[in-house]
């Protein structure tokens, strides 16, 4: 079962890396994105660091704040 867990962690880390790239391109701070998504900055940081598995609704909120489509968010490359 460790193989699946490793893969899941890779997905979360890769998604978080991609979200960070988009946020930085938009010149937004984590704290700003978190506030606009109605979450605390620690929770948002955990998303970008691949430490939190998020719901589709949370991802949708993030996409609206970053002004990108869900498809663009999900078009990340596996990095880990």
C-alpha positions in Angstrom: 0.0 0.0 0.0 3.0 2.3 0.4 3.3 2.7 -3.4 -0.2 4.2 -3.6 0.5 6.5 -0.7 3.7 7.6 -2.3 1.8 8.3 -5.5 -0.9 10.3 -3.7 1.8 12.4 -2.0 3.4 13.0 -5.3 0.1 14.2 -6.8 -0.5 16.6 -3.8 3.0 18.0 -3.9 2.9 18.5 -7.7 -0.5 20.2 -7.5 0.7 22.4 -4.7 3.8 23.4 -6.7 1.7 24.3 -9.7 -0.7 26.4 -7.5 2.4 28.2 -6.1 3.6 28.9 -9.6 0.3 30.4 -10.7 0.0 32.5 -7.5 3.5 33.9 -7.9 2.8 34.7 -11.6 -0.2 36.7 -10.4 2.0 38.4 -7.8 -0.3 37.4 -5.0 0.8 36.4 -1.4 -0.4 33.2 0.2 -2.1 35.3 2.9 -4.1 37.2 0.3 -5.3 34.0 -1.5 -6.1 32.3 1.8 -8.2 35.3 2.9 -10.1 35.5 -0.4 -10.8 31.7 -0.2 -12.0 32.1 3.4 -9.3 29.9 4.9 -6.4 30.6 7.2 -3.0 31.2 5.7 -1.6 28.0 7.4 -4.2 25.8 5.6 -3.4 27.4 2.3 0.3 27.0 2.9 -0.3 23.3 3.5 -2.0 23.0 0.2 0.9 24.5 -1.7 3.3 22.3 0.3 1.4 19.2 -0.7 0.4 18.5 2.9 -3.4 18.8 2.5 -5.8 16.9 0.3 -8.4 19.4 -0.7 -12.0 19.2 -1.9 -13.2 20.1 -5.4 -15.0 23.1 -3.8 -11.9 24.4 -2.3 -10.0 24.0 -5.6 -12.9 25.9 -7.3 -12.5 28.8 -4.8 -8.8 28.9 -5.4 -9.3 28.9 -9.2 -11.7 31.9 -8.9 -9.3 33.8 -6.7 -6.4 33.1 -9.1 -8.6 33.8 -12.1 -7.7 30.6 -13.9 -9.8 27.7 -15.0 -10.1 24.4 -13.1 -8.6 22.8 -16.3 -5.5 25.0 -16.1 -5.1 24.2 -12.4 -5.4 20.5 -13.1 -2.9 20.6 -16.1 0.1 20.2 -13.7 3.0 18.0 -14.4 4.1 15.3 -12.0 7.3 16.7 -10.4 8.0 14.2 -7.6 
